[in-house]
């Protein structure tokens, strides 16, 4: 894959950043009182943030793979 070295590094750094930040955010969401209702069931707050974190982590992994492929190729 032909990506300039600088852009490959930017992609790898963006992936690392997201893989560090989003799991920390998820831990805070799960501890938030708005995450569960009185019966202990997940709320929409929980569900929306679960989707947000899940999509962000998957995108981070994909961006990281593209960045590493750019560094290798």
CNS distance restraints for C-alpha pairs under 8 A (distance, minus, plus):
assign (resid   1 and name CA) (resid  69 and name CA) 6.29 0.50 0.50
assign (resid   1 and name CA) (resid  70 and name CA) 5.41 0.50 0.50
assign (resid   1 and name CA) (resid  72 and name CA) 7.97 0.50 0.50
assign (resid   1 and name CA) (resid  73 and name CA) 5.06 0.50 0.50
assign (resid   2 and name CA) (resid  70 and name CA) 6.12 0.50 0.50
assign (resid   2 and name CA) (resid  73 and name CA) 6.37 0.50 0.50
assign (resid   3 and name CA) (resid   7 and name CA) 6.53 0.50 0.50
assign (resid   3 and name CA) (resid   8 and name CA) 6.26 0.50 0.50
assign (resid   3 and name CA) (resid  70 and name CA) 5.18 0.50 0.50
assign (resid   3 and name CA) (resid  71 and name CA) 7.75 0.50 0.50
assign (resid   4 and name CA) (resid   8 and name CA) 6.31 0.50 0.50
assign (resid   4 and name CA) (resid  70 and name CA) 7.37 0.50 0.50
assign (resid   5 and name CA) (resid   9 and name CA) 6.23 0.50 0.50
assign (resid   5 and name CA) (resid  70 and name CA) 7.15 0.50 0.50
assign (resid   5 and name CA) (resid  71 and name CA) 6.31 0.50 0.50
assign (resid   6 and name CA) (resid  10 and name CA) 6.24 0.50 0.50
assign (resid   7 and name CA) (resid  11 and name CA) 6.18 0.50 0.50
assign (resid   7 and name CA) (resid  67 and name CA) 7.60 0.50 0.50
assign (resid   8 and name CA) (resid  12 and name CA) 6.26 0.50 0.50
assign (resid   8 and name CA) (resid  66 and name CA) 7.57 0.50 0.50
assign (resid   8 and name CA) (resid  67 and name CA) 4.38 0.50 0.50
assign (resid   8 and name CA) (resid  68 and name CA) 6.79 0.50 0.50
assign (resid   8 and name CA) (resid  70 and name CA) 5.34 0.50 0.50
assign (resid   8 and name CA) (resid  71 and name CA) 5.86 0.50 0.50
assign (resid   9 and name CA) (resid  13 and name CA) 6.04 0.50 0.50
assign (resid   9 and name CA) (resid  67 and name CA) 6.48 0.50 0.50
assign (resid   9 and name CA) (resid  71 and name CA) 7.55 0.50 0.50
assign (resid  10 and name CA) (resid  14 and name CA) 6.01 0.50 0.50
assign (resid  10 and name CA) (resid  67 and name CA) 7.58 0.50 0.50
assign (resid  11 and name CA) (resid  15 and name CA) 6.17 0.50 0.50
assign (resid  11 and name CA) (resid  63 and name CA) 5.88 0.50 0.50
assign (resid  11 and name CA) (resid  64 and name CA) 6.05 0.50 0.50
assign (resid  11 and name CA) (resid  66 and name CA) 7.33 0.50 0.50
assign (resid  11 and name CA) (resid  67 and name CA) 4.89 0.50 0.50
assign (resid  12 and name CA) (resid  16 and name CA) 6.21 0.50 0.50
assign (resid  12 and name CA) (resid  63 and name CA) 6.99 0.50 0.50
assign (resid  12 and name CA) (resid  64 and name CA) 4.87 0.50 0.50
assign (resid  12 and name CA) (resid  65 and name CA) 7.86 0.50 0.50
assign (resid  12 and name CA) (resid  67 and name CA) 5.02 0.50 0.50
assign (resid  12 and name CA) (resid  68 and name CA) 6.63 0.50 0.50
assign (resid  13 and name CA) (resid  17 and name CA) 6.02 0.50 0.50
assign (resid  13 and name CA) (resid  64 and name CA) 7.94 0.50 0.50
assign (resid  14 and name CA) (resid  18 and name CA) 6.20 0.50 0.50
assign (resid  14 and name CA) (resid  60 and name CA) 7.24 0.50 0.50
assign (resid  14 and name CA) (resid  63 and name CA) 7.63 0.50 0.50
assign (resid  14 and name CA) (resid  64 and name CA) 7.58 0.50 0.50
assign (resid  15 and name CA) (resid  19 and name CA) 6.11 0.50 0.50
assign (resid  15 and name CA) (resid  60 and name CA) 4.45 0.50 0.50
assign (resid  15 and name CA) (resid  61 and name CA) 6.33 0.50 0.50
assign (resid  15 and name CA) (resid  63 and name CA) 5.90 0.50 0.50
assign (resid  15 and name CA) (resid  64 and name CA) 4.93 0.50 0.50
assign (resid  16 and name CA) (resid  20 and name CA) 6.17 0.50 0.50
assign (resid  16 and name CA) (resid  60 and name CA) 7.46 0.50 0.50
assign (resid  16 and name CA) (resid  64 and name CA) 7.44 0.50 0.50
assign (resid  17 and name CA) (resid  21 and name CA) 6.09 0.50 0.50
assign (resid  18 and name CA) (resid  22 and name CA) 5.77 0.50 0.50
assign (resid  18 and name CA) (resid  56 and name CA) 7.29 0.50 0.50
assign (resid  18 and name CA) (resid  57 and name CA) 6.82 0.50 0.50
assign (resid  18 and name CA) (resid  60 and name CA) 5.94 0.50 0.50
assign (resid  19 and name CA) (resid  23 and name CA) 6.75 0.50 0.50
assign (resid  19 and name CA) (resid  57 and name CA) 6.26 0.50 0.50
assign (resid  19 and name CA) (resid  60 and name CA) 6.53 0.50 0.50
assign (resid  19 and name CA) (resid  61 and name CA) 7.92 0.50 0.50
assign (resid  20 and name CA) (resid  24 and name CA) 6.90 0.50 0.50
assign (resid  21 and name CA) (resid  25 and name CA) 6.31 0.50 0.50
assign (resid  22 and name CA) (resid  26 and name CA) 6.12 0.50 0.50
assign (resid  22 and name CA) (resid  53 and name CA) 6.05 0.50 0.50
assign (resid  22 and name CA) (resid  56 and name CA) 7.37 0.50 0.50
assign (resid  22 and name CA) (resid  57 and name CA) 7.02 0.50 0.50
assign (resid  23 and name CA) (resid  27 and name CA) 6.34 0.50 0.50
assign (resid  23 and name CA) (resid  53 and name CA) 7.55 0.50 0.50
assign (resid  24 and name CA) (resid  28 and name CA) 6.62 0.50 0.50
assign (resid  25 and name CA) (resid  29 and name CA) 6.30 0.50 0.50
assign (resid  26 and name CA) (resid  30 and name CA) 6.22 0.50 0.50
assign (resid  26 and name CA) (resid  49 and name CA) 7.62 0.50 0.50
assign (resid  26 and name CA) (resid  50 and name CA) 7.54 0.50 0.50
assign (resid  26 and name CA) (resid  53 and name CA) 6.80 0.50 0.50
assign (resid  27 and name CA) (resid  31 and name CA) 6.49 0.50 0.50
assign (resid  28 and name CA) (resid  32 and name CA) 6.24 0.50 0.50
assign (resid  29 and name CA) (resid  35 and name CA) 6.64 0.50 0.50
assign (resid  29 and name CA) (resid  46 and name CA) 7.00 0.50 0.50
assign (resid  29 and name CA) (resid  49 and name CA) 7.34 0.50 0.50
assign (resid  30 and name CA) (resid  35 and name CA) 6.08 0.50 0.50
assign (resid  30 and name CA) (resid  46 and name CA) 7.25 0.50 0.50
assign (resid  31 and name CA) (resid  35 and name CA) 7.28 0.50 0.50
assign (resid  34 and name CA) (resid  43 and name CA) 7.12 0.50 0.50
assign (resid  34 and name CA) (resid  45 and name CA) 6.47 0.50 0.50
assign (resid  34 and name CA) (resid  46 and name CA) 7.49 0.50 0.50
assign (resid  35 and name CA) (resid  42 and name CA) 5.85 0.50 0.50
assign (resid  35 and name CA) (resid  43 and name CA) 5.48 0.50 0.50
assign (resid  35 and name CA) (resid  44 and name CA) 7.65 0.50 0.50
assign (resid  35 and name CA) (resid  45 and name CA) 5.68 0.50 0.50
assign (resid  35 and name CA) (resid  46 and name CA) 4.62 0.50 0.50
assign (resid  36 and name CA) (resid  40 and name CA) 5.12 0.50 0.50
assign (resid  36 and name CA) (resid  41 and name CA) 5.25 0.50 0.50
assign (resid  36 and name CA) (resid  42 and name CA) 4.58 0.50 0.50
assign (resid  36 and name CA) (resid  43 and name CA) 5.27 0.50 0.50
assign (resid  36 and name CA) (resid  46 and name CA) 7.20 0.50 0.50
assign (resid  37 and name CA) (resid  41 and name CA) 5.53 0.50 0.50
assign (resid  37 and name CA) (resid  42 and name CA) 6.54 0.50 0.50
assign (resid  37 and name CA) (resid  43 and name CA) 6.15 0.50 0.50
assign (resid  42 and name CA) (resid  46 and name CA) 5.77 0.50 0.50
assign (resid  42 and name CA) (resid  47 and name CA) 6.87 0.50 0.50
assign (resid  43 and name CA) (resid  47 and name CA) 6.35 0.50 0.50
assign (resid  44 and name CA) (resid  48 and name CA) 5.85 0.50 0.50
assign (resid  45 and name CA) (resid  49 and name CA) 6.22 0.50 0.50
assign (resid  46 and name CA) (resid  50 and name CA) 5.97 0.50 0.50
assign (resid  47 and name CA) (resid  51 and name CA) 6.28 0.50 0.50
assign (resid  48 and name CA) (resid  52 and name CA) 6.20 0.50 0.50
assign (resid  49 and name CA) (resid  53 and name CA) 5.96 0.50 0.50
assign (resid  50 and name CA) (resid  54 and name CA) 5.93 0.50 0.50
assign (resid  51 and name CA) (resid  55 and name CA) 5.99 0.50 0.50
assign (resid  52 and name CA) (resid  56 and name CA) 6.10 0.50 0.50
assign (resid  53 and name CA) (resid  57 and name CA) 6.09 0.50 0.50
assign (resid  54 and name CA) (resid  58 and name CA) 6.25 0.50 0.50
assign (resid  55 and name CA) (resid  59 and name CA) 6.10 0.50 0.50
assign (resid  56 and name CA) (resid  60 and name CA) 6.05 0.50 0.50
assign (resid  57 and name CA) (resid  61 and name CA) 6.23 0.50 0.50
assign (resid  58 and name CA) (resid  62 and name CA) 6.30 0.50 0.50
assign (resid  59 and name CA) (resid  63 and name CA) 6.02 0.50 0.50
assign (resid  60 and name CA) (resid  64 and name CA) 5.97 0.50 0.50
assign (resid  61 and name CA) (resid  65 and name CA) 6.17 0.50 0.50
assign (resid  62 and name CA) (resid  66 and name CA) 6.29 0.50 0.50
assign (resid  63 and name CA) (resid  67 and name CA) 6.10 0.50 0.50
assign (resid  64 and name CA) (resid  68 and name CA) 6.10 0.50 0.50
assign (resid  65 and name CA) (resid  69 and name CA) 6.06 0.50 0.50
assign (resid  66 and name CA) (resid  70 and name CA) 6.09 0.50 0.50
assign (resid  67 and name CA) (resid  71 and name CA) 6.31 0.50 0.50
assign (resid  68 and name CA) (resid  72 and name CA) 6.19 0.50 0.50
assign (resid  69 and name CA) (resid  73 and name CA) 5.81 0.50 0.50
